[in-house]
Amino acid sequence: MAMEVFMSIRTINGVTLALLQGNIVEVQADAIVNAANSGLAGGGGVDGAIHRAGGPTIMEACRKIGGCPTGSAVATTAGQLKAQHVFHAVGPIYRYESEPQRLLASAYQACLDLAEQYQHQSIAFPSLSTGAYGYPERLAAPIALRTVIEHIKKPTSLRQVTFVLFGSKTFNAYEQALQQLLPAP
């Protein structure tokens, strides 16, 4: 039995911005963003799912890179995933960092910059920092969406940006934020 698909779509400057409730490892995109830790050491949640689905070549590439600072991102192979690259983005731990908003926006922007560098046309994001790192979804969603919207208002190689959100609570937080930022016509 097929799962019901929940989706919200907006078009900005010819670029499709979509919210999808689902599993990011099942999505096809030029780049899939991983919610990584600064040691690029793998983990639970999105990170664990991406490493399991993509196979060992992703971890081998992460080990060669060694690490990534909070608010930044690095690119690796996508292994067996339906993508060309995995962008490992390190978001802030909510109650630990002094400037969580800036670092969260920076992690999303670092991925968008990598997408431009590789001339990718599509990218799939999870909700960074809202799992084990404790960032409240209702606060993280507007930061994530605003960063992407501002980016795609300018000339870009991207044609599609998808937020793949695991669970209805996260999806609803992003849908509410999107409705406030870009009301549906």
PyMOL commands that place a pseudoatom at each C-alpha (Angstrom):
pseudoatom trace, name=CA, resn=MET, resi=1, chain=A, elem=C, hetatm=0, pos=[0.000, 0.000, 0.000]
pseudoatom trace, name=CA, resn=ALA, resi=2, chain=A, elem=C, hetatm=0, pos=[1.455, 3.344, -1.093]
pseudoatom trace, name=CA, resn=MET, resi=3, chain=A, elem=C, hetatm=0, pos=[2.071, 5.973, 1.567]
pseudoatom trace, name=CA, resn=GLU, resi=4, chain=A, elem=C, hetatm=0, pos=[0.196, 9.228, 1.136]
pseudoatom trace, name=CA, resn=VAL, resi=5, chain=A, elem=C, hetatm=0, pos=[2.532, 11.924, -0.156]
pseudoatom trace, name=CA, resn=PHE, resi=6, chain=A, elem=C, hetatm=0, pos=[2.372, 15.343, 1.476]
pseudoatom trace, name=CA, resn=MET, resi=7, chain=A, elem=C, hetatm=0, pos=[3.843, 18.112, -0.625]
pseudoatom trace, name=CA, resn=SER, resi=8, chain=A, elem=C, hetatm=0, pos=[3.874, 21.908, -0.904]
pseudoatom trace, name=CA, resn=ILE, resi=9, chain=A, elem=C, hetatm=0, pos=[5.330, 23.631, -3.955]
pseudoatom trace, name=CA, resn=ARG, resi=10, chain=A, elem=C, hetatm=0, pos=[6.290, 27.215, -4.841]
pseudoatom trace, name=CA, resn=THR, resi=11, chain=A, elem=C, hetatm=0, pos=[8.103, 28.560, -7.908]
pseudoatom trace, name=CA, resn=ILE, resi=12, chain=A, elem=C, hetatm=0, pos=[10.614, 31.364, -7.444]
pseudoatom trace, name=CA, resn=ASN, resi=13, chain=A, elem=C, hetatm=0, pos=[12.551, 32.831, -10.368]
pseudoatom trace, name=CA, resn=GLY, resi=14, chain=A, elem=C, hetatm=0, pos=[11.864, 29.667, -12.401]
pseudoatom trace, name=CA, resn=VAL, resi=15, chain=A, elem=C, hetatm=0, pos=[13.149, 27.408, -9.612]
pseudoatom trace, name=CA, resn=THR, resi=16, chain=A, elem=C, hetatm=0, pos=[10.829, 24.893, -7.940]
pseudoatom trace, name=CA, resn=LEU, resi=17, chain=A, elem=C, hetatm=0, pos=[10.915, 24.891, -4.142]
pseudoatom trace, name=CA, resn=ALA, resi=18, chain=A, elem=C, hetatm=0, pos=[9.177, 21.800, -2.753]
pseudoatom trace, name=CA, resn=LEU, resi=19, chain=A, elem=C, hetatm=0, pos=[8.442, 20.451, 0.701]
pseudoatom trace, name=CA, resn=LEU, resi=20, chain=A, elem=C, hetatm=0, pos=[8.046, 16.692, 0.777]
pseudoatom trace, name=CA, resn=GLN, resi=21, chain=A, elem=C, hetatm=0, pos=[7.300, 14.443, 3.721]
pseudoatom trace, name=CA, resn=GLY, resi=22, chain=A, elem=C, hetatm=0, pos=[9.444, 11.349, 3.227]
pseudoatom trace, name=CA, resn=ASN, resi=23, chain=A, elem=C, hetatm=0, pos=[12.821, 9.670, 3.408]
pseudoatom trace, name=CA, resn=ILE, resi=24, chain=A, elem=C, hetatm=0, pos=[15.706, 11.616, 1.846]
pseudoatom trace, name=CA, resn=VAL, resi=25, chain=A, elem=C, hetatm=0, pos=[17.586, 8.474, 0.749]
pseudoatom trace, name=CA, resn=GLU, resi=26, chain=A, elem=C, hetatm=0, pos=[14.707, 7.606, -1.615]
pseudoatom trace, name=CA, resn=VAL, resi=27, chain=A, elem=C, hetatm=0, pos=[14.833, 10.971, -3.402]
pseudoatom trace, name=CA, resn=GLN, resi=28, chain=A, elem=C, hetatm=0, pos=[16.569, 11.538, -6.722]
pseudoatom trace, name=CA, resn=ALA, resi=29, chain=A, elem=C, hetatm=0, pos=[18.598, 14.771, -6.862]
pseudoatom trace, name=CA, resn=ASP, resi=30, chain=A, elem=C, hetatm=0, pos=[22.017, 15.885, -8.122]
pseudoatom trace, name=CA, resn=ALA, resi=31, chain=A, elem=C, hetatm=0, pos=[23.006, 16.493, -4.484]
pseudoatom trace, name=CA, resn=ILE, resi=32, chain=A, elem=C, hetatm=0, pos=[21.582, 15.079, -1.268]
pseudoatom trace, name=CA, resn=VAL, resi=33, chain=A, elem=C, hetatm=0, pos=[22.415, 16.973, 1.912]
pseudoatom trace, name=CA, resn=ASN, resi=34, chain=A, elem=C, hetatm=0, pos=[23.421, 15.014, 5.000]
pseudoatom trace, name=CA, resn=ALA, resi=35, chain=A, elem=C, hetatm=0, pos=[22.942, 16.342, 8.534]
pseudoatom trace, name=CA, resn=ALA, resi=36, chain=A, elem=C, hetatm=0, pos=[26.510, 15.506, 9.562]
pseudoatom trace, name=CA, resn=ASN, resi=37, chain=A, elem=C, hetatm=0, pos=[28.578, 15.970, 12.714]
pseudoatom trace, name=CA, resn=SER, resi=38, chain=A, elem=C, hetatm=0, pos=[31.837, 17.946, 12.688]
pseudoatom trace, name=CA, resn=GLY, resi=39, chain=A, elem=C, hetatm=0, pos=[33.905, 14.760, 12.745]
pseudoatom trace, name=CA, resn=LEU, resi=40, chain=A, elem=C, hetatm=0, pos=[32.063, 13.407, 9.666]
pseudoatom trace, name=CA, resn=ALA, resi=41, chain=A, elem=C, hetatm=0, pos=[31.918, 10.220, 11.728]
pseudoatom trace, name=CA, resn=GLY, resi=42, chain=A, elem=C, hetatm=0, pos=[28.425, 9.022, 10.830]
pseudoatom trace, name=CA, resn=GLY, resi=43, chain=A, elem=C, hetatm=0, pos=[25.684, 8.737, 13.398]
pseudoatom trace, name=CA, resn=GLY, resi=44, chain=A, elem=C, hetatm=0, pos=[21.955, 8.270, 13.793]
pseudoatom trace, name=CA, resn=GLY, resi=45, chain=A, elem=C, hetatm=0, pos=[18.979, 9.861, 12.072]
pseudoatom trace, name=CA, resn=VAL, resi=46, chain=A, elem=C, hetatm=0, pos=[19.532, 11.248, 8.568]
pseudoatom trace, name=CA, resn=ASP, resi=47, chain=A, elem=C, hetatm=0, pos=[23.305, 10.729, 8.865]
pseudoatom trace, name=CA, resn=GLY, resi=48, chain=A, elem=C, hetatm=0, pos=[22.967, 7.021, 9.623]
pseudoatom trace, name=CA, resn=ALA, resi=49, chain=A, elem=C, hetatm=0, pos=[20.308, 6.520, 6.929]
pseudoatom trace, name=CA, resn=ILE, resi=50, chain=A, elem=C, hetatm=0, pos=[22.473, 8.156, 4.247]
pseudoatom trace, name=CA, resn=HIS, resi=51, chain=A, elem=C, hetatm=0, pos=[25.544, 6.108, 5.172]
pseudoatom trace, name=CA, resn=ARG, resi=52, chain=A, elem=C, hetatm=0, pos=[23.527, 2.841, 5.237]
pseudoatom trace, name=CA, resn=ALA, resi=53, chain=A, elem=C, hetatm=0, pos=[21.789, 3.507, 1.920]
pseudoatom trace, name=CA, resn=GLY, resi=54, chain=A, elem=C, hetatm=0, pos=[24.845, 4.951, 0.165]
pseudoatom trace, name=CA, resn=GLY, resi=55, chain=A, elem=C, hetatm=0, pos=[27.314, 2.274, 1.221]
pseudoatom trace, name=CA, resn=PRO, resi=56, chain=A, elem=C, hetatm=0, pos=[30.887, 2.389, 2.541]
pseudoatom trace, name=CA, resn=THR, resi=57, chain=A, elem=C, hetatm=0, pos=[32.392, 4.665, -0.148]
pseudoatom trace, name=CA, resn=ILE, resi=58, chain=A, elem=C, hetatm=0, pos=[30.729, 7.693, 1.506]
pseudoatom trace, name=CA, resn=MET, resi=59, chain=A, elem=C, hetatm=0, pos=[32.399, 6.979, 4.870]
pseudoatom trace, name=CA, resn=GLU, resi=60, chain=A, elem=C, hetatm=0, pos=[35.738, 6.335, 3.130]
pseudoatom trace, name=CA, resn=ALA, resi=61, chain=A, elem=C, hetatm=0, pos=[35.482, 9.777, 1.511]
pseudoatom trace, name=CA, resn=CYS, resi=62, chain=A, elem=C, hetatm=0, pos=[34.511, 11.378, 4.857]
pseudoatom trace, name=CA, resn=ARG, resi=63, chain=A, elem=C, hetatm=0, pos=[37.544, 9.822, 6.552]
pseudoatom trace, name=CA, resn=LYS, resi=64, chain=A, elem=C, hetatm=0, pos=[39.839, 11.292, 3.862]
pseudoatom trace, name=CA, resn=ILE, resi=65, chain=A, elem=C, hetatm=0, pos=[38.371, 14.767, 4.475]
pseudoatom trace, name=CA, resn=GLY, resi=66, chain=A, elem=C, hetatm=0, pos=[38.599, 14.310, 8.242]
pseudoatom trace, name=CA, resn=GLY, resi=67, chain=A, elem=C, hetatm=0, pos=[36.163, 16.928, 9.511]
pseudoatom trace, name=CA, resn=CYS, resi=68, chain=A, elem=C, hetatm=0, pos=[34.020, 19.962, 8.826]
pseudoatom trace, name=CA, resn=PRO, resi=69, chain=A, elem=C, hetatm=0, pos=[33.415, 23.034, 10.999]
pseudoatom trace, name=CA, resn=THR, resi=70, chain=A, elem=C, hetatm=0, pos=[29.929, 23.935, 12.255]
pseudoatom trace, name=CA, resn=GLY, resi=71, chain=A, elem=C, hetatm=0, pos=[28.085, 26.117, 9.756]
pseudoatom trace, name=CA, resn=SER, resi=72, chain=A, elem=C, hetatm=0, pos=[29.938, 24.640, 6.816]
pseudoatom trace, name=CA, resn=ALA, resi=73, chain=A, elem=C, hetatm=0, pos=[29.636, 21.705, 4.376]
pseudoatom trace, name=CA, resn=VAL, resi=74, chain=A, elem=C, hetatm=0, pos=[31.839, 19.358, 2.345]
pseudoatom trace, name=CA, resn=ALA, resi=75, chain=A, elem=C, hetatm=0, pos=[31.088, 17.249, -0.736]
pseudoatom trace, name=CA, resn=THR, resi=76, chain=A, elem=C, hetatm=0, pos=[31.679, 13.512, -1.204]
pseudoatom trace, name=CA, resn=THR, resi=77, chain=A, elem=C, hetatm=0, pos=[30.588, 10.795, -3.574]
pseudoatom trace, name=CA, resn=ALA, resi=78, chain=A, elem=C, hetatm=0, pos=[26.969, 9.690, -3.196]
pseudoatom trace, name=CA, resn=GLY, resi=79, chain=A, elem=C, hetatm=0, pos=[27.867, 5.996, -3.304]
pseudoatom trace, name=CA, resn=GLN, resi=80, chain=A, elem=C, hetatm=0, pos=[24.766, 3.984, -4.203]
pseudoatom trace, name=CA, resn=LEU, resi=81, chain=A, elem=C, hetatm=0, pos=[22.315, 6.871, -3.689]
pseudoatom trace, name=CA, resn=LYS, resi=82, chain=A, elem=C, hetatm=0, pos=[20.439, 8.380, -6.669]
pseudoatom trace, name=CA, resn=ALA, resi=83, chain=A, elem=C, hetatm=0, pos=[22.664, 11.482, -6.610]
pseudoatom trace, name=CA, resn=GLN, resi=84, chain=A, elem=C, hetatm=0, pos=[26.042, 12.711, -7.836]
pseudoatom trace, name=CA, resn=HIS, resi=85, chain=A, elem=C, hetatm=0, pos=[27.162, 14.064, -4.467]
pseudoatom trace, name=CA, resn=VAL, resi=86, chain=A, elem=C, hetatm=0, pos=[26.360, 14.051, -0.790]
pseudoatom trace, name=CA, resn=PHE, resi=87, chain=A, elem=C, hetatm=0, pos=[26.916, 17.440, 0.831]
pseudoatom trace, name=CA, resn=HIS, resi=88, chain=A, elem=C, hetatm=0, pos=[27.708, 16.871, 4.516]
pseudoatom trace, name=CA, resn=ALA, resi=89, chain=A, elem=C, hetatm=0, pos=[26.427, 19.968, 6.341]
pseudoatom trace, name=CA, resn=VAL, resi=90, chain=A, elem=C, hetatm=0, pos=[27.210, 20.582, 9.996]
pseudoatom trace, name=CA, resn=GLY, resi=91, chain=A, elem=C, hetatm=0, pos=[24.469, 22.537, 11.706]
pseudoatom trace, name=CA, resn=PRO, resi=92, chain=A, elem=C, hetatm=0, pos=[24.703, 23.971, 15.209]
pseudoatom trace, name=CA, resn=ILE, resi=93, chain=A, elem=C, hetatm=0, pos=[23.861, 22.172, 18.449]
pseudoatom trace, name=CA, resn=TYR, resi=94, chain=A, elem=C, hetatm=0, pos=[20.988, 24.416, 19.564]
pseudoatom trace, name=CA, resn=ARG, resi=95, chain=A, elem=C, hetatm=0, pos=[21.780, 25.139, 23.216]
pseudoatom trace, name=CA, resn=TYR, resi=96, chain=A, elem=C, hetatm=0, pos=[25.552, 24.923, 22.781]
pseudoatom trace, name=CA, resn=GLU, resi=97, chain=A, elem=C, hetatm=0, pos=[26.496, 27.469, 20.099]
pseudoatom trace, name=CA, resn=SER, resi=98, chain=A, elem=C, hetatm=0, pos=[26.392, 31.213, 20.802]
pseudoatom trace, name=CA, resn=GLU, resi=99, chain=A, elem=C, hetatm=0, pos=[24.985, 32.121, 17.347]
pseudoatom trace, name=CA, resn=PRO, resi=100, chain=A, elem=C, hetatm=0, pos=[22.792, 29.190, 16.300]
pseudoatom trace, name=CA, resn=GLN, resi=101, chain=A, elem=C, hetatm=0, pos=[20.745, 31.192, 13.755]
pseudoatom trace, name=CA, resn=ARG, resi=102, chain=A, elem=C, hetatm=0, pos=[23.807, 32.422, 11.881]
pseudoatom trace, name=CA, resn=LEU, resi=103, chain=A, elem=C, hetatm=0, pos=[25.434, 28.971, 11.906]
pseudoatom trace, name=CA, resn=LEU, resi=104, chain=A, elem=C, hetatm=0, pos=[22.260, 27.243, 10.722]
pseudoatom trace, name=CA, resn=ALA, resi=105, chain=A, elem=C, hetatm=0, pos=[21.816, 29.687, 7.822]
pseudoatom trace, name=CA, resn=SER, resi=106, chain=A, elem=C, hetatm=0, pos=[25.513, 29.289, 7.030]
pseudoatom trace, name=CA, resn=ALA, resi=107, chain=A, elem=C, hetatm=0, pos=[25.233, 25.475, 6.829]
pseudoatom trace, name=CA, resn=TYR, resi=108, chain=A, elem=C, hetatm=0, pos=[22.379, 25.762, 4.303]
pseudoatom trace, name=CA, resn=GLN, resi=109, chain=A, elem=C, hetatm=0, pos=[24.232, 28.464, 2.352]
pseudoatom trace, name=CA, resn=ALA, resi=110, chain=A, elem=C, hetatm=0, pos=[27.408, 26.324, 2.225]
pseudoatom trace, name=CA, resn=CYS, resi=111, chain=A, elem=C, hetatm=0, pos=[25.378, 23.571, 0.519]
pseudoatom trace, name=CA, resn=LEU, resi=112, chain=A, elem=C, hetatm=0, pos=[23.854, 26.019, -1.956]
pseudoatom trace, name=CA, resn=ASP, resi=113, chain=A, elem=C, hetatm=0, pos=[27.363, 27.314, -2.739]
pseudoatom trace, name=CA, resn=LEU, resi=114, chain=A, elem=C, hetatm=0, pos=[28.559, 23.730, -3.359]
pseudoatom trace, name=CA, resn=ALA, resi=115, chain=A, elem=C, hetatm=0, pos=[25.571, 23.160, -5.665]
pseudoatom trace, name=CA, resn=GLU, resi=116, chain=A, elem=C, hetatm=0, pos=[26.646, 26.201, -7.709]
pseudoatom trace, name=CA, resn=GLN, resi=117, chain=A, elem=C, hetatm=0, pos=[30.272, 25.066, -7.727]
pseudoatom trace, name=CA, resn=TYR, resi=118, chain=A, elem=C, hetatm=0, pos=[29.242, 21.682, -9.196]
pseudoatom trace, name=CA, resn=GLN, resi=119, chain=A, elem=C, hetatm=0, pos=[26.558, 23.291, -11.430]
pseudoatom trace, name=CA, resn=HIS, resi=120, chain=A, elem=C, hetatm=0, pos=[23.886, 21.038, -9.951]
pseudoatom trace, name=CA, resn=GLN, resi=121, chain=A, elem=C, hetatm=0, pos=[20.279, 21.521, -11.034]
pseudoatom trace, name=CA, resn=SER, resi=122, chain=A, elem=C, hetatm=0, pos=[18.662, 19.829, -8.021]
pseudoatom trace, name=CA, resn=ILE, resi=123, chain=A, elem=C, hetatm=0, pos=[19.361, 19.502, -4.312]
pseudoatom trace, name=CA, resn=ALA, resi=124, chain=A, elem=C, hetatm=0, pos=[17.520, 17.733, -1.492]
pseudoatom trace, name=CA, resn=PHE, resi=125, chain=A, elem=C, hetatm=0, pos=[17.800, 19.019, 2.075]
pseudoatom trace, name=CA, resn=PRO, resi=126, chain=A, elem=C, hetatm=0, pos=[16.771, 17.411, 5.353]
pseudoatom trace, name=CA, resn=SER, resi=127, chain=A, elem=C, hetatm=0, pos=[15.894, 19.644, 8.299]
pseudoatom trace, name=CA, resn=LEU, resi=128, chain=A, elem=C, hetatm=0, pos=[19.384, 20.390, 9.644]
pseudoatom trace, name=CA, resn=SER, resi=129, chain=A, elem=C, hetatm=0, pos=[19.987, 20.459, 13.426]
pseudoatom trace, name=CA, resn=THR, resi=130, chain=A, elem=C, hetatm=0, pos=[16.386, 19.631, 14.412]
pseudoatom trace, name=CA, resn=GLY, resi=131, chain=A, elem=C, hetatm=0, pos=[17.053, 16.018, 15.419]
pseudoatom trace, name=CA, resn=ALA, resi=132, chain=A, elem=C, hetatm=0, pos=[19.725, 15.131, 17.976]
pseudoatom trace, name=CA, resn=TYR, resi=133, chain=A, elem=C, hetatm=0, pos=[21.055, 18.724, 17.903]
pseudoatom trace, name=CA, resn=GLY, resi=134, chain=A, elem=C, hetatm=0, pos=[17.773, 19.946, 19.416]
pseudoatom trace, name=CA, resn=TYR, resi=135, chain=A, elem=C, hetatm=0, pos=[16.999, 22.968, 17.238]
pseudoatom trace, name=CA, resn=PRO, resi=136, chain=A, elem=C, hetatm=0, pos=[13.221, 23.604, 17.526]
pseudoatom trace, name=CA, resn=GLU, resi=137, chain=A, elem=C, hetatm=0, pos=[11.596, 22.967, 14.111]
pseudoatom trace, name=CA, resn=ARG, resi=138, chain=A, elem=C, hetatm=0, pos=[9.420, 26.102, 14.355]
pseudoatom trace, name=CA, resn=LEU, resi=139, chain=A, elem=C, hetatm=0, pos=[12.595, 28.212, 14.685]
pseudoatom trace, name=CA, resn=ALA, resi=140, chain=A, elem=C, hetatm=0, pos=[14.768, 26.271, 12.224]
pseudoatom trace, name=CA, resn=ALA, resi=141, chain=A, elem=C, hetatm=0, pos=[12.242, 26.096, 9.362]
pseudoatom trace, name=CA, resn=PRO, resi=142, chain=A, elem=C, hetatm=0, pos=[12.043, 29.862, 8.629]
pseudoatom trace, name=CA, resn=ILE, resi=143, chain=A, elem=C, hetatm=0, pos=[15.860, 30.147, 8.697]
pseudoatom trace, name=CA, resn=ALA, resi=144, chain=A, elem=C, hetatm=0, pos=[16.270, 27.225, 6.276]
pseudoatom trace, name=CA, resn=LEU, resi=145, chain=A, elem=C, hetatm=0, pos=[13.560, 28.427, 3.912]
pseudoatom trace, name=CA, resn=ARG, resi=146, chain=A, elem=C, hetatm=0, pos=[14.630, 32.090, 3.978]
pseudoatom trace, name=CA, resn=THR, resi=147, chain=A, elem=C, hetatm=0, pos=[18.230, 31.111, 3.152]
pseudoatom trace, name=CA, resn=VAL, resi=148, chain=A, elem=C, hetatm=0, pos=[17.106, 29.013, 0.169]
pseudoatom trace, name=CA, resn=ILE, resi=149, chain=A, elem=C, hetatm=0, pos=[14.552, 31.577, -1.078]
pseudoatom trace, name=CA, resn=GLU, resi=150, chain=A, elem=C, hetatm=0, pos=[17.109, 34.417, -0.983]
pseudoatom trace, name=CA, resn=HIS, resi=151, chain=A, elem=C, hetatm=0, pos=[19.586, 32.218, -2.881]
pseudoatom trace, name=CA, resn=ILE, resi=152, chain=A, elem=C, hetatm=0, pos=[17.204, 31.190, -5.661]
pseudoatom trace, name=CA, resn=LYS, resi=153, chain=A, elem=C, hetatm=0, pos=[16.009, 34.774, -6.203]
pseudoatom trace, name=CA, resn=LYS, resi=154, chain=A, elem=C, hetatm=0, pos=[19.458, 35.344, -7.736]
pseudoatom trace, name=CA, resn=PRO, resi=155, chain=A, elem=C, hetatm=0, pos=[20.889, 33.650, -10.863]
pseudoatom trace, name=CA, resn=THR, resi=156, chain=A, elem=C, hetatm=0, pos=[21.501, 29.974, -10.068]
pseudoatom trace, name=CA, resn=SER, resi=157, chain=A, elem=C, hetatm=0, pos=[22.234, 26.627, -11.718]
pseudoatom trace, name=CA, resn=LEU, resi=158, chain=A, elem=C, hetatm=0, pos=[19.506, 25.125, -9.517]
pseudoatom trace, name=CA, resn=ARG, resi=159, chain=A, elem=C, hetatm=0, pos=[16.114, 24.279, -11.017]
pseudoatom trace, name=CA, resn=GLN, resi=160, chain=A, elem=C, hetatm=0, pos=[14.713, 22.365, -8.026]
pseudoatom trace, name=CA, resn=VAL, resi=161, chain=A, elem=C, hetatm=0, pos=[15.257, 22.570, -4.264]
pseudoatom trace, name=CA, resn=THR, resi=162, chain=A, elem=C, hetatm=0, pos=[13.427, 19.975, -2.180]
pseudoatom trace, name=CA, resn=PHE, resi=163, chain=A, elem=C, hetatm=0, pos=[13.175, 19.808, 1.588]
pseudoatom trace, name=CA, resn=VAL, resi=164, chain=A, elem=C, hetatm=0, pos=[12.605, 16.135, 2.419]
pseudoatom trace, name=CA, resn=LEU, resi=165, chain=A, elem=C, hetatm=0, pos=[11.128, 16.140, 5.894]
pseudoatom trace, name=CA, resn=PHE, resi=166, chain=A, elem=C, hetatm=0, pos=[10.847, 13.050, 8.046]
pseudoatom trace, name=CA, resn=GLY, resi=167, chain=A, elem=C, hetatm=0, pos=[7.616, 12.976, 10.023]
pseudoatom trace, name=CA, resn=SER, resi=168, chain=A, elem=C, hetatm=0, pos=[4.498, 15.115, 10.053]
pseudoatom trace, name=CA, resn=LYS, resi=169, chain=A, elem=C, hetatm=0, pos=[5.657, 17.424, 12.890]
pseudoatom trace, name=CA, resn=THR, resi=170, chain=A, elem=C, hetatm=0, pos=[8.696, 18.598, 10.906]
pseudoatom trace, name=CA, resn=PHE, resi=171, chain=A, elem=C, hetatm=0, pos=[6.735, 18.790, 7.643]
pseudoatom trace, name=CA, resn=ASN, resi=172, chain=A, elem=C, hetatm=0, pos=[4.026, 20.904, 9.317]
pseudoatom trace, name=CA, resn=ALA, resi=173, chain=A, elem=C, hetatm=0, pos=[6.600, 23.301, 10.821]
pseudoatom trace, name=CA, resn=TYR, resi=174, chain=A, elem=C, hetatm=0, pos=[8.149, 23.857, 7.372]
pseudoatom trace, name=CA, resn=GLU, resi=175, chain=A, elem=C, hetatm=0, pos=[4.748, 24.191, 5.695]
pseudoatom trace, name=CA, resn=GLN, resi=176, chain=A, elem=C, hetatm=0, pos=[3.692, 26.857, 8.221]
pseudoatom trace, name=CA, resn=ALA, resi=177, chain=A, elem=C, hetatm=0, pos=[6.977, 28.745, 7.742]
pseudoatom trace, name=CA, resn=LEU, resi=178, chain=A, elem=C, hetatm=0, pos=[6.656, 28.554, 3.941]
pseudoatom trace, name=CA, resn=GLN, resi=179, chain=A, elem=C, hetatm=0, pos=[3.070, 29.849, 4.143]
pseudoatom trace, name=CA, resn=GLN, resi=180, chain=A, elem=C, hetatm=0, pos=[4.289, 32.837, 6.186]
pseudoatom trace, name=CA, resn=LEU, resi=181, chain=A, elem=C, hetatm=0, pos=[7.260, 33.568, 3.891]
pseudoatom trace, name=CA, resn=LEU, resi=182, chain=A, elem=C, hetatm=0, pos=[5.464, 32.897, 0.579]
pseudoatom trace, name=CA, resn=PRO, resi=183, chain=A, elem=C, hetatm=0, pos=[1.694, 32.677, 0.940]
pseudoatom trace, name=CA, resn=ALA, resi=184, chain=A, elem=C, hetatm=0, pos=[0.116, 30.256, -1.535]
pseudoatom trace, name=CA, resn=PRO, resi=185, chain=A, elem=C, hetatm=0, pos=[-1.738, 32.092, -4.341]
for i in range(1, 185): cmd.bond("trace and resi %d" % i, "trace and resi %d" % (i + 1))
show_as sticks, trace
zoom trace
